[in-house]
């Protein structure tokens, strides 16, 4: 059988592709990032309960489950929830679990509460950067600050992506990244970012947060942020 020049070319291309294919597959299998999503509260711990009696614990779980579904389509991501139903899971248990899993990132989901009805938007927290920065300087002299620096800069990088993607859902209402104690992430030496998604004390925003469509939109925005992070 005589092969034309272009047929030969196609055959060569095909064999090269066949040789590369298993390598690509192997690569996709080996690079798997573990992401822990923490739907805050649960069970006896309701979190903030609005006038309509719908609790924070239910909203965080709904959004976390939607987020897990969004991320499940990514072969290089493994998503673990700190709870997948309405049950009480203590902070200590969550921390213990996270330490065991050693994920690349932890995203803790909350709904905010304000003093009045007008507070709105989203807010993010991570364990105090300045304070860590001081201890970091001390440690640098000892020479073991590399990891600490990395998890802090990872947290900031993730927060910027979340900020960018959530801004579209809460227009011009991002309250930015704040330094605060995050008991869940304290001393874990892992990037732990807390996202307070809107205010349960703001009737308009609460209504939005209860909508299945908005929950999916938030999940999609968070999924996009996580995918861009890796
Ligand atoms: Zn909360």
Boltz pocket constraint, residues with backbone or C-beta under 6 A from the ligand:
constraints:
  - pocket:
      binder: B
      contacts: [[A, 40], [A, 41], [A, 47], [A, 48], [A, 56], [A, 109], [A, 110], [A, 111]]
      max_distance: 6.0
